[in-house]
């Protein structure tokens, strides 16, 4: 059974389809996001906030999130004591 993970602001992804989650800060990550945007394989789940993480999916789709990769990792691993706030500072 597929498990859904909140990636911020009510947006969810199927955890079975995630390949990796990385920080957006590196130049290669930014290039891959730009390429996905050009190829229309990008899903923007930032709700207009600054991109902090990039989620690579099995089907070559890239999703950007305003949450830190550590926050998403905690959610992926089922850590329910994740207290980072989605609104305002994230």
C-alpha positions, 0 to 999 in steps of 0.5 A: 500500500502506498504511503503519502508524505506531506511535502509542505502546504498540503501537498503530498507525494507517494513515498514509493516513487521517491528516488532521492531528496537533495538540497536546492543550493548546489549548482547541479541541482539548480541546473536539473530543476531548470532542465525539468522546467524546460522539459515540463517535468517539474512540479512546483510545490513551494506555494511561492516560497523559496525552494529549499529541496528537490525531490527526484521521482521514479518517472523523471519528474522533479518536485521542488519544495519549500521545506528543508531536505532534513524535514522531508527526510524526517517525514519520510522516516515517519518521525512524528516529532517533526516540529518545523513550521510550514508557514512563515519561516519555511 
